[in-house]
Amino acid sequence: MKKIETTIENLKKDIAAFYKPELQHFMVMNAVDLGEKIEVQWFFSNYAHPCETICFYALVSPETEIPSIRDIVESAWVAEAELVDLMNIKVENTQKGFVLEPDFESGPLRKKK
Amino acid sequence: MGRQYEIPIGAQHISLLEPLHFKFTTENEKIVKTDANVYYVHRGIEQACCSKFKFRQVSFVVGRVCGLCSISHTTAYSQVAEKLLKIEIPLRAKYLRMLVIELDRIHSHLLCLSHVAENSGFEALFMKTMQYREFSMELLEAVCGNRIQYDFSIVGGVARDLKPQVAQSIMERLKKFVPQLDELMDIYKNNWTLSLKNKGAGAITKEDAMRLNVVGPFARAAGLAVDVRNETEDLLPWKEVGFEMVTETTGDVYARNIVRLRELYVSIRIIENIINGLPESALITETKAFPDGEATVRLEAPRGELFYYAKGNKTQVLERLKIKAPTFSNVAAMTEAFTGNEYGSAPAIIASYDPCLSCTAR
């Protein structure tokens, strides 16, 4: 797995420069609760270079709103909606209630303090 | 412009095996818009794997993510754990994992095909396909001990060996299955009524498949040659046992049926090659290490690319486990592919997606 660090400010620019639908395959988003920060990850594979997994990641504070990449990767809305519910992070233009009921306790995958 | 109606299907509906909900906006019987809700069965499995269970127990937990492709989950998890433990499993264990994955693919593809037939109104074909599928369930039971949810792959290798008499039985049953598969291929390919229902229904183009990151038979039916078995030689030697990519071009329900049927021939060949060349070695690599670092694994489950991410922290319990099921990748395309189709075709189109919501919602 090749990890590429990015920032919230540069995320869309970095992914737009990298992602070509005919070359790269967007797999999923993930987040790891590190305590003070959350590591948000965007996973891609490459049609032309088998076995290569590319992970863009950004360290963010839990209150930060993550920009949506759905204008670059159309199918990313599913992964973004899942993270909003399961990790209780904010993603641009994404409402709660896709994975869990809207009144369910948010962020079951976050570490309990 | 005609009057628009909203018609829901699911979460419980006679044509759906899985708890998913589609809301179709229709105009003169044509679907113009689709909304989907696929999360009725979230069970918190990822959370349980990172809190309640030790990493060696997790392979048994993820085997319960899905009844149909549990071998894909247990194998993908075992592989990602082995990466974190930095161990190589014995060659015989790799071959046996591939054997069970392919037997599983046979029963899963036949199940999907039977439901497409049923939802297309061809119940006799549904019964015939299910009848022919039974041999694969019996073989899985003979190899693994269970008809479903077989805890065959474990961290470090496999839990059971293949007995010579079971290997012989697999070869004999596969030989009997080939003419049955020929018969199914003939019906799914040439039956006039079925082709009326399936040709052109729920079609996506190769460009759509790339744009929406579609995986599995859904993508291959549209001509997008994506199959993890073609890529991950480092973990399981698929090409060594005769893997071949199968693609079609029309991207409709018909093409998905044909891709699945053609893949069954490939699975048969792979299983025969595995049994004929099964290497002698131990079944498991022992280690006392704890998982450390991050790793990812991709594996071709019957419905497409299964992705596991794991992070270890040198303790018995994982820091994070992420599971991405094939249906999850296909949700975006599933909603788009209905547009322009007759509402009456929706059940067959849904069945042809082969959606698995147990996997998707976890």
Interface residues (C-beta under 8 A of the other chain):
Chain A: M1 P21 E22 H25 F26 M27 V28 N30 V32 D33 Q41 F43 S45 Y47 P50 C51 T53 C55 V73 E74 S75 W77 V78 A79 E82 L86 F98 V99 L100 P108 L109
Chain B: N37 Y39 H42 G44 E46 Q47 M210 R211 L212 N213 V215 V226 N230 E231 T232 E233 D234 E294 A295 T296 R298 E305 F307 Y309 K311 E319 R320 K322 K324 F328 S329 V331 A332 A333 A361
